[in-house]
């Protein structure tokens, strides 16, 4: 149980000529299952392979080839469902969704319409301002991906790459609970975060491994509450679907444009036509792709080549027992055990690799100070060098060493930055750097006192100014630090200066 509480964010409101409008958004997120083989064949899922090199006879739609379910894909779908606190259906079934695409050689897609493997769940989407939206998950089903048509290699011909054909996808369908563009992007980001923690999808949107179809409609203030009371979708307005969004920024831009387009139509006395649209990021607009199909348009029927999928509760329980600590729980623990702020805990748990790095750095030392160094020093430097935590030149244990050197007063925070820089660029041990470079902090009060006395004696005019304005005592601290090469303990210097000046 999380000990974090949030208020719900207010819905996004757009002012129209005839009054205010609110947004209603639901998403269908397609996440590529992290497995080495496809859903119904043993062909590789490797990204970037030569076109049409990862294609089995099943993927190519050759006559007489029968699909065989990949148990690993089923396990990953179950794991994802458990991570989203969803109902796992012990009995599910596959259906054929019939349509023609040049890159769909079978002429149908094997999917799950009537009996999905995962039922209702939920995900908490934090907005970073103390609010969070609880988004309900309607279902998660397994299905095959299609291939890829390529139109820019030749002015007269199109090419087809079937490498993606048959790759397992999880389609995660939300309820229309999302009320603004920022929430939609945050929701996709939260799903990505959870699946990366679970290891069920790598979340690489650039490679197409995570894509979203965004359903947008607009309604008047108060209509959404009527929908909640009646579950009558007519209160939400006619929705349009924006296909294949693979960028958080584009998701927000597309939603904003589409909502304003619909408002303009409605205020002009026209109807919003339910359809599928595409987003053009160059023109920052959506355009019609095709009329919106319903289930009957695809002539769904149970796949005759696959028996219903039946799994055992013991198998589900075994998967559940092996789940890792998920982001919300990890964030709550970081706040509780390390005393981190909500913001710092959110930054560190945003990515599973970042969280693991921090925990390794904080082991056996001050967690808050370790978080400071990881977030401010390391993340800042990695961003500057266009690196990620996985290829950091300095390891987590060495960040931990620097923190322990600070805590033991062996070095000051200022010297620590020099140590960090040397360790980052040379892969040297921080303790060895301190010793060989003569960076150990001076804690001998006798030596510090001598330096303080010397500075005070040499600057009588400044002494009088400091006595008149105690804030000027900092000048003496700076001079002593300069005289000792920055190695004097700053607190000891400050205490001695204050005492010597009688402040």
ABEGO torsion letter per residue (X at the ends): XBABBBBBBBBBBBBBAAEBBBBBBBBBBBBBBBBABBAABABBABBGBBBGABBBAAAAGBBGBBBBBBAAAAAAAAAAAAAAGBBBBABBBBBBBBBBBAABAAGBBBBBAABBABBBBBBBBBAGAGBBBBBBBABBBBBBBBBBBBAAABAABBBBBAAABGBBBBBBBBBBABABAAAAAAAAAAAAAAAAAAGABAGBAAAGABBBBBBBBBBBBGAAAAAAAAGBAAAAEBBBBBBGBABAAAAAAAAAAAAAAAAAAAAAGBBBBBBBBBBBAAAGBBBBABBBBBAAAAGBBBBAABBBBBBBAAAAAAAAAABBBBAAAAAAAAAAAAGBBAAAAAAAAABAAAAAAAAAAABGBBAAAAAAAAAAAAAAAAAAAGBBAAABABBAAAAAAAAAAAAAGABBAAAAAAAAAAAAAAGBBAAAAAAAAGABBBABAAAAAAAAAAAAAABAAAAAAAAABAAAAAAAAAAAAAAAGGABBAAAAAAAAAAAAGX
